[in-house]
Amino acid sequence: MTEEGFGSRLAAAIGEHGALCVGIDPHSYLLADWGLPDDASGARDFGLRVVDAAAGRAGVVKPQVAFFERFGSAGYHALEEVLEAARSAGLLVIADVKRGDVGTSVEAYGEAWLTRGSRLEADAMTISAFQGVGSLAGPIRLAAQEGKGLFVLAATSNPEATAIQHSIDRDSGRTVARVIIDDVSRENALIGDPIGPLGVVLGATIDLAGFGIDTTQAPIPAIPVLAPGFGHQGAKVEDARALFGSLADVLLVSESRGILSAGPDELEAAISTRANEVRAALV
Amino acid sequence: MTEEGFGSRLAAAIGEHGALCVGIDPHSYLLADWGLPDDASGARDFGLRVVDAAAGRAGVVKPQVAFFERFGSAGYHALEEVLEAARSAGLLVIADVKRGDVGTSVEAYGEAWLTRGSRLEADAMTISAFQGVGSLAGPIRLAAQEGKGLFVLAATSNPEATAIQHSIDRDSGRTVARVIIDDVSRENALIGDPIGPLGVVLGATIDLAGFGIDTTQAPIPAIPVLAPGFGHQGAKVEDARALFGSLADVLLVSESRGILSAGPDELEAAISTRANEVRAALV
């Protein structure tokens, strides 16, 4: 499994193309700006255009599934075409779905997004551990087995999240965000790949130390980090190593609307420029 | 909005049919037991059969969307047929999706499930506040506007959830579960319906007092509670008033596999029997 594990595939993609992860967010206002209809066909054309532009220029794309789900089954059909095109183009695909549940229900979400041959097959999905990292046993097992990955929300950058993610576990004195990272790290150790198939989502605009998150010791195996918050949200990619420290080894700089607002004609240039900036900053 | 608010519609459905909420969980093993194929058509036939059996016998159904999502767009198409059939049959529908995100992304999930005329239209959806109840502003506004409801996960019954949901907010000393309930209550007060359109998910098998949840004072407006954990998970519906106290006024007893395992031929009888037991226990 080691050779094919998601962590190793991700590290290879970052090695080849740099750390930029390009969002695919067919929001109404972007569809309008791009001259596309605000329906499933518009979302499909938008997604396929981003895939075309990202192929060869970035290693990873991240469709925001909410913007497809709003069109129901037709939106999902559009998404299936976009996922297939992205994977055929050699891009790694993170389905940004933030699913979460327990038992066989969350396992079914894992089946949907992480099973080889599924119509919605991606390389990794984002997931929420509000019911505990232990509740995600089904998708964790599936990820390890299928060479897929998970990015578990840990410390997000929106200010309303603070009360919950900063709260203190009574037994250990750790923050919720830290508990999640530690649990993810333990699951990665059990799986045993050199780079964990389980990553975390950490906002680049937050004070990681304030969450009690240790950025001085490298977790073993390494934990992939998906980091929104760079670019027009305020964090500078030049500061990524200082911000994430030992967590910057397998770091994805997630940017969506800052790039997508370039419009369809300037998209390739926008992706190339930003990918180069990110590569230069993270060398 | 008062007459048409979700809270009032829910209370009316409970008044007419009692508090039983029948799950629609087309799990592989149930599809096999029912003699249905483990694909989108099987999920559709399963869902339509449950809708038929529940109509007139229960007030509320709750499709577990993960079991449809595993079939991709075809599964969503099946789900659309089930949702439409359920709403046409006069059942209230809670889409058990446990979505969560921030900003326009979570707003798009709200659009998908709570907008009148959407292909995935339900009467309410379950949602996760891992990024804070404040992050759910979009769907909260939409719910109030469209006469729809949300059930926010607060204290769930799975043991792995404890570390996170029991954690203590540094500022207020309240548990995460309590913070969520208080935030939901405040949002309901702002909306001003007599029964809030925003409810919470509280497991019936947990010690609510241990979470610092007050069951002696009735929240104003009343908060709908969706409670799994009764039946074969261990909690007795006869104890519901003792367990939930002041939170039992608009309570839904959520049961899925205990009922669905009756099989297609015995399903109507199983729903009638259980609905009567629940009604008798909660009079």
Interface residues (C-beta under 8 A of the other chain):
Chain A: D25 H27 Q64 A66 F67 E69 R70 F71 G72 S73 A74 Y76 H77 L79 E80 D96 K98 R99 G100 D101 V102 G103 T104 S105 V106 A108 Y109 E111 A112 S118 R119 L120 S128 A129 F130 Q131 G132 V133 G134 S135 L153 T156 N158 P159 E160 A161 T162 A163 I164 Q165 H166 S167 I168 D169 R170 D171 S172 T175 V176 V179 I180
Chain B: D25 H27 Q64 A66 F67 E69 R70 F71 G72 S73 A74 Y76 H77 L79 E80 D96 K98 R99 G100 D101 V102 G103 T104 S105 V106 A108 Y109 E111 A112 S118 R119 L120 S128 A129 F130 Q131 G132 V133 G134 S135 L153 T156 N158 P159 E160 A161 T162 A163 I164 Q165 H166 S167 I168 D169 R170 D171 S172 T175 V176 V179 I180
